[in-house]
Amino acid sequence: MKEGDIMHACGYSRWWLIAVFLATISCLTGVSRGGMPPRPSRVAVLTTGTITVPIMEGLREGLTQLGYAEGQTITFMIEDTQGAVANLDSHLARLLQAAPDVIVTIGTAATVAAKQATTTVPIVFTFVGDPVRSGLVASYASSKNNLTGVSNYSGPLAGKRLEILQEIAPRITRVLLLVAPQEIVAEVSFQVLAEVAPKLGLEFLRQDVTSRADIEQALHALPKGAVDAICLVPSSLLVAHADLLIHKALDHHIPLAVHEDSLVQQGALVSYGASFQSLGRQAAKSVQKILHGTPPSALPIQTPDHMTLAINLATARAIGLTVPRNLLERAEIIIE
């Protein structure tokens, strides 16, 4: 074989080997992409107890509607505090150790703790009464930090619930308020109530509580006739143990106003506010955008898509109240 032919053959062999090598790499890459999909997105959830289960249901439902499949393209890591707010740091430490892509917080106390725990992991909050007055975000337009989410507007709406309570029971003058002072949302809500009360001619009996035992003690010490009504001041603690307030109100034949319709289904007289499940579905939209690369500060804080008035007629009858017809006509949920 001539020298030129040999060089030509060697060159051909070299290019042939390169082509085979590239084809092999391409094949392996294809197998990697097709046979081994990317890891599921990790969503860490810090929640406050069983009463907020509808929020978690709404979150799951919303993400499913957006195309995520749990266990395949998304996984949840859940820490449930069962209404306690004293040991949130340890719950967050466990969640952060799992290296989540985003943290979803349910409740103001959980959100405050998450903000203190990390400035880098995106946080999507929900069931937060007033994120601006609580110091969580700079404004509703932009958080200016690693937070975004859905405010249930419970603080600003506290006065409206008091007005509705008085519509149902116009003779009330003295209202019991149990306040969890360690939770910012409770103080914000109380301030709104305190501003509205004089205009309605109402007087408050405030009792500060920090645990279920405190709630039980405060209610046990309350004699019949001491107050004409109870208004639940939103907080993780009171929501987790709302059953105690419902039982006391029924036992004393007095109305109880709350902020979420699931509590009305359990026996409270009336609620006005956002549905827990709808809050979860709204939060899912923010989670999706963050998982697609949008920074939290670029997502405006959402407020509820819709407010719901719910009335429990069975409870009204049990405590001897007749609900005005015009209020029934405005109610979207009526429990018979």
N, C-alpha and C positions, 0 to 999 in steps of 0.2 A: 504494500500500500504506500502510495506517495505521501510525502510529508504534509502536503496541503490537505490531502484527504483525511489524514490522521487528525490534524488540527480541527478540521470541520466536524469530524465524528465526535471529538472530545467536547467541542462547543455545543453540539446538538445534545450530547448526553447531559451536559451541565444544565442547559435550559430545561431539559426534560425532567431532571431531578428537582429543579426549582419549582416547576409546574406541579409536580406530584406533591412536593412539600406544602405549597400554597393550598392545593386542593384538600390535603389532609387537615390543615389548620382550619380551613373554611368549614369542612365537614364536622370537625370537633366543636367549632364554635356554634354551628347550627344545632348540634346535639345539646350543647350546653344551654342555648337559648330555648330550644323547643322542649327538651326533656327535663330540664331543671329550671323551672320558673323562678323569678326573683322572690326573696323571702316576703312573707306577708307584712303589711304595714302594722306597726305595733302601737296600739292605742291604750294608754294607761288611764284608769278611771278612779278618782277618789270621790266616794259617795258617802252620804250621811245616814243611811238607814233604809229600812224597808218601805217607809212612806214615799220615798223618792224612786221606787221601782218603776213607775210609769215614765219617768224621765229617761231611764236606761232603756226601757222598751222603745221609746220614741227615737232614741239615738240609734239603736240597732235597726229599727224599721227604716229610718231615714238613710242610713248608709247602705242598706240593702237596695233601696229604691235608686240609689246613686250608682249601683253596679258592683258593690263590694260583696264578697262571699265570706262569711265568718269561717275561720279555719283554713281558708285557701288564700285569699288576697288581703285579709285583715284578721288580726287577733286582738283580744281584749285581756288586759291585766287589771283586775278589780280589787281595790282595797275599800272595805266597808267599815266605817267608824261606829256604826250603830248609834248615831246621835251624839257621841262623845267628841269634844273638841280639844281636850287637854293633851292628847297624845298624837297629834297629826304628823309631827316630824318623823316618827318611826314609820308610819304608813307611807309617807312620801319617799323616805330613804329606800324602802323596798321597791317602790315603783321606779325610781330613778336608776336603781341598780340594774333593772331589766332593760335599760337603754331604749326608752320609748321614742317614737317619732313625734308624738303629741300627747299631752296630758289633758284629759277632760275632768274638770272639777264641778261638783254639784254642791252648791251652797257657798255663801260668802266666806264663812270660816275656812272651808277647804281651799278656796281660791286665794285668800290672804296667805295661808300657809304655803301654798304652791309657789306664789310669787316670791316669798322669802327664800324658798328652797332652791330655785333656779332662775337664772336670767337668760338662759340659752335655749332650753327646751320650750317649744311653743305650747301655750296653755289656752284651751278653749273652755270658758266657764259657762255655767247655766245656773238657774235658780239663785241669781244674785240680785238683791233688791235695788241697789243704787250703786253701781260700780264707780261712779265719779265721786260722790260724797263719801264712799267707803275708802277712797284713796287708791283704788286698784288701777285706774286708767286716767289719762290726762283729760280725755273728753270722749264723747260718743262718736265723734268723727274719726279719731285715731287714738289708740292707747299710748302711743309713743314708747312701747315696750314689747315684751314677748307675750302679751295677753290679747285676747279678743273673746267674743262670746255673745251670750243672750242675757239681757237683764229682764227679770220678770216684773220689774217696776213695782215691787211690793211696798217699798217705802212711800213713794208718791201716791200710791193708791190706798194707803191706810186710811186716809180721811174719807175717801169715797165709801169704803166699807162701813165706816162708822155712820155715815149718812143713811145708807141702805138699812143698817140695823135699826136706826131710829124710825125709818119709814114703816118697818114691820112692827116695831114695839115703841110707839110714840110716848109712852109713859115712863120710859126708863130715864133715870137721872144719875145713877151711880154704876160705873162700869169697872170690872176687875181686869187689870192688865198684868200678866206675868211677863217679866222682861229678863232675857238672858244678857246681862250687861257685858259679858266677855265677847259678845258677837256684835260687830259693828252694825250689821243690818238691823238688829233689834233697837239700838239707840237711835238710828236714823228714822225708823218707823215710829218710835215713841215720840220723837220731836215733831213729826208731822201730825200725829194724833193730838199732841198737846196744843198745837196751834189751832186745830179745828174744834176741839172740845168746847171752849168758851162760846163759840158762835152757835153751837148746838145746845148750850145750856147743860152740858154734861160734866160730871165730876169723876175723876179717876181714883181707883185704889191700886197703886203700883206695888207689886211684890217682885223683888229680884230673886232669880233662881239660877243655880249653876249645875244642877243634876236632877235626875228623876226623883231622887229622895227629897230634894228641895221642893219640887212641884207637888209631890204627895203631901208633904208637911204643910205647905201653904194652903192647899185646897182643904185638907182635913181641918185646919184651924179656922176655916171660913164658915161662920154660922149661917143658917138659912135666913134670908132677908137682909144680909149685910150688903149685897149688891143686887142690881136689877138685871145685869147682863155680863157676859164675858166676851172680850175681843182678843183673839189670838194675835200676839205681836210676832211677826215672822222671825224665825231663827231656826237653825238646825236642831237645837235642843227641843224647842217646843213642838216642832213638826214631828220629830221622832217619837214624842210622848203625847201626842194630841189626844190619844184615847183617854187620858186622865181628865182632860178638860171636857171632852164630850160626855163622859160619865157624870162628872160633877154638874154640868149644865142640865142634864136630863133629871138628875136626882133632885136638884133645887128648882126645877121647872122654870129655868131662865134661858133666854136665847144666847147662842154662841155664834159669833161671826168669825169666819176664817177666810183664807185667801186662795183656796184651791178646791175644786169640785169633788176630788176624791174624798176629802174630809167630810163633805156634806153627805156623800153616800154612806159614810160610816156613822152618821148621826148628828153632825153639826147642823144648825138651822140654815145658815146662808153663807155663800161665798161669792166673791167677785174678784176675778183675776184671770191669769193665763192658765191654760191646761198644762199640767206637767208633761204629758205626752207630746204636745205640740212644741214645748220648749226643747225637748230632746231631738225632735225632727229638725228644728231650726239649727241647733248646735251641730248636727250632722253635716250641714252645708258648709259651715266654717271648717270643720275637720277635713272635709274633702279638699277644699281650696288650699289648706295648709299642706296636706299630703302631696299636692301637685306643685308645691313650691312657693305659694304666696306667703309673704311674711305676715304675722298677726297684726302688726301695726298698720298694714295696708287694708285691713278689713274693718269697716265701721262696726261699732257695737250695735247689735240688733235689739229691738224691743218686740214684745209679743205681737204676732200677726193678728191676734184676736183676743178680746176679753170675754169671759163667760160669766153670766149670772146664774147661780144654781141655788135652788130652794128645796128643802126637805119638808114636804107637807105632813108626813107622818110625825116628824119631830114637832112641828107647829101644833098639831092636834094634841100631842102628848103633853106639851107645856101650856096648853090653853090659849094659843094665839091664833088669830085669823089673819092670814096674809092678804093684804089689799089686792084687788083684782088687777089694778094697773101694774103692780109689781110682778104678778104672775104672768101677765102678757109680755113683760120684758124678759122674763127668765127663759133661758135656752135649755136648762136641765131642771126638771121637776121630779123629785123622788116622792112617789106615792106611798 
